[in-house]
Amino acid sequence: MTPRNLRRLQKRLADQMEQERNGAPIDGEVAARMTALKDDTLYQIVVEVRGQKKPLAVCPKMPKEFCEAILVEINAQISLGKERVWSNPTLIPCQFIH
């Protein structure tokens, strides 16, 4: 894309966004993608930390199969005695805020 084409595209996008801010209807296909419900549940691992009352999230929100692999490794390290600060790792589902 040439710099001239890029400027034209940015101008057209800025004009469209300004029109939408001023009340112009949003394209139906774009509106459908913006409001589609996310049905994929993400999961996160939380652990109890020695000396703290609040649980600690130790990984980002991810699909379940990835979190389960991390959970197995954390449990293995706790069982081997290499991890002494964390205990009771738990996989929890995370809710989307709409």
Residue, then its C-alpha position, 0 to 999 in steps of 0.5 A: m500500500t502506498p503512502r497515498n493510499l494509506r492516507r486515503l484509507q485513514k481519511r475515509l475511516a476517520d470520516q466514517m467514524e465521525q458520521e457514526r459518532n454523529g448518529a449515522p447507522i452502523d453497517g449491519e455486518v459490522a454491527a453484528r460482529m460488534t454485538a456477537l456473544k462470545d460463547d468460548t469460555l476462558y479459564q484461569i489458574v488461581v493459587e493460594v499463596r502462603g501468608q496471603k488471604k487473597p488468591l493469586a491468578v498465575c496465568p492469563k485467561m486462556p482456553k481450557e486445554f492450555c490451562e489444564a497443561i499448566l495446572v498439571e505442571i504446577n501440581a507436579q512442582i508442588s508434589l516434588g517439593k520445588e514449589r513451597v509458596w503456592s498451594n491448591p491450584t484451581l482452574i476457574p472459568c472467567q465470565f465475559i462482561h457485556 
